[in-house]
Amino acid sequence: MKEILREIGMIARALDSISNIEFKEFDLTKGQYLYLVRICENPGIIQEQLVDMIKVDRSTATRALQKLVINDFIEKKEDPYNKKIKRLFPTEKGKKVYPFIKRENEHSDLVALKGFSEKEAEAAFDLLQRIRKNVEKDWESVKKGNKRDY
């Protein structure tokens, strides 16, 4: 069997490394841009939704979000109906950086899909979504404390 997940991992790590270097000038480090993009695209999102969207554990998200708050990229606001819920919003600084991050992401997509026909790009997207959905089932299960059967 082909080692597809190794390939996906190498791609993800290479792109993450590039992004961390390129976003350093904005004081965004170690994948913080992932959180900022999702918050800009979903203002008012709560941390638990963000955790599910990015596929990280709660403590990793908490640390990244704290740094984004400290560096004034995002702010937390109390939910008007439930004081226990903190909603996440981009600040003006976060909104200013967002277009650069989006351009970098679009460029990375173009580079990754260079030489692909529209049909091939669509097929790759569909296949990767299927892979993600398969993996999500295990992620949800393990996150709840279950063990996988090997």
C-alpha positions as CSV (number, residue, x, y, z in Angstrom):
1,M,0.0,0.0,0.0
2,K,1.2,3.5,-0.8
3,E,2.2,5.6,2.2
4,I,-0.3,8.4,1.5
5,L,-0.4,9.8,5.0
6,R,3.4,10.2,5.0
7,E,3.0,12.2,1.8
8,I,0.2,14.3,3.3
9,G,2.3,14.8,6.4
10,M,5.3,16.0,4.4
11,I,3.2,18.4,2.5
12,A,1.6,19.8,5.6
13,R,4.9,20.2,7.4
14,A,6.6,21.9,4.4
15,L,3.7,24.4,4.0
16,D,3.5,25.0,7.8
17,S,7.3,25.7,7.9
18,I,7.0,28.1,4.9
19,S,4.1,29.9,6.6
20,N,5.8,30.1,9.9
21,I,8.8,31.8,8.2
22,E,6.8,34.1,6.1
23,F,4.4,35.2,8.9
24,K,7.3,35.8,11.3
25,E,7.3,39.5,10.2
26,F,3.8,39.8,11.6
27,D,4.8,38.1,14.9
28,L,2.7,35.0,14.1
29,T,4.5,31.8,15.0
30,K,3.9,28.1,15.3
31,G,0.7,27.8,13.4
32,Q,-1.1,30.7,15.0
33,Y,-2.1,31.8,11.5
34,L,-4.4,28.8,11.3
35,Y,-6.4,30.1,14.2
36,L,-6.4,33.7,13.0
37,V,-7.7,32.7,9.6
38,R,-10.6,30.6,11.0
39,I,-11.5,33.4,13.5
40,C,-11.5,36.0,10.7
41,E,-13.7,33.8,8.5
42,N,-16.0,32.9,11.5
43,P,-16.1,35.9,13.8
44,G,-17.7,35.0,17.1
45,I,-16.7,31.3,16.9
46,I,-16.1,29.6,20.2
47,Q,-13.0,27.7,21.1
48,E,-14.6,24.2,20.9
49,Q,-15.7,24.8,17.4
50,L,-12.2,26.0,16.5
51,V,-10.7,22.9,18.0
52,D,-12.9,20.7,15.8
53,M,-12.2,22.8,12.7
54,I,-8.4,22.7,13.1
55,K,-8.2,19.3,14.6
56,V,-6.0,20.1,17.6
57,D,-6.4,19.4,21.3
58,R,-7.9,21.9,23.7
59,S,-4.7,22.8,25.5
60,T,-2.8,23.4,22.2
61,A,-5.6,25.8,21.1
62,T,-5.7,27.5,24.5
63,R,-2.0,28.3,24.3
64,A,-2.2,29.6,20.7
65,L,-5.3,31.7,21.5
66,Q,-3.7,33.2,24.5
67,K,-0.7,34.3,22.4
68,L,-3.0,35.8,19.8
69,V,-4.8,37.8,22.5
70,I,-1.6,39.0,24.1
71,N,-0.3,40.0,20.6
72,D,-3.6,41.8,19.9
73,F,-4.6,39.7,16.9
74,I,-7.9,38.5,18.4
75,E,-10.1,39.3,21.4
76,K,-12.4,37.3,23.5
77,K,-15.9,38.6,24.3
78,E,-18.5,37.3,26.6
79,D,-21.6,35.8,24.9
80,P,-24.5,38.0,25.6
81,Y,-26.8,35.1,26.5
82,N,-24.3,32.8,28.3
83,K,-21.5,34.4,30.3
84,K,-19.5,31.1,30.4
85,I,-19.0,31.2,26.7
86,K,-16.2,33.4,25.2
87,R,-16.6,34.3,21.6
88,L,-13.5,34.9,19.5
89,F,-13.2,37.9,17.2
90,P,-10.3,39.4,15.1
91,T,-9.0,42.8,16.2
92,E,-8.1,45.5,13.7
93,K,-4.5,44.1,13.7
94,G,-5.8,40.6,12.9
95,K,-8.0,41.9,10.1
96,K,-5.1,43.7,8.5
97,V,-2.9,40.5,8.5
98,Y,-5.7,38.3,7.2
99,P,-5.5,39.3,3.5
100,F,-1.8,38.5,3.4
101,I,-2.4,35.0,4.9
102,K,-5.2,34.4,2.4
103,R,-2.9,35.4,-0.5
104,E,-0.2,33.1,0.8
105,N,-2.7,30.2,1.1
106,E,-4.0,30.9,-2.5
107,H,-0.4,30.9,-3.8
108,S,0.4,27.7,-2.0
109,D,-2.7,26.1,-3.6
110,L,-1.5,27.2,-7.0
111,V,2.0,25.9,-6.4
112,A,0.6,22.5,-5.1
113,L,-1.7,22.1,-8.0
114,K,0.7,23.2,-10.8
115,G,0.2,21.0,-13.8
116,F,-3.1,19.7,-12.6
117,S,-6.1,19.9,-14.9
118,E,-9.3,21.3,-13.3
119,K,-10.7,17.8,-13.3
120,E,-7.6,16.4,-11.5
121,A,-7.6,19.2,-8.9
122,E,-11.3,18.5,-8.2
123,A,-10.6,14.7,-7.9
124,A,-7.7,15.4,-5.5
125,F,-9.9,17.6,-3.4
126,D,-12.7,15.1,-3.3
127,L,-10.3,12.2,-2.4
128,L,-8.6,14.3,0.4
129,Q,-12.0,15.2,1.8
130,R,-12.9,11.5,1.9
131,I,-9.6,10.7,3.7
132,R,-10.2,13.5,6.2
133,K,-13.7,12.3,7.0
134,N,-12.4,8.8,7.5
135,V,-9.7,10.0,9.9
136,E,-12.1,12.3,11.7
137,K,-14.0,9.3,12.9
138,D,-11.0,8.0,14.7
139,W,-10.0,11.5,15.9
140,E,-13.4,12.0,17.5
141,S,-13.3,8.5,19.1
142,V,-9.7,8.9,20.5
143,K,-10.5,12.4,21.7
144,K,-13.3,10.9,23.8
145,G,-10.8,8.5,25.4
146,N,-11.4,5.4,23.3
147,K,-8.6,3.2,21.9
148,R,-8.3,2.3,18.3
149,D,-8.1,-1.4,17.3
150,Y,-5.0,-2.1,15.2
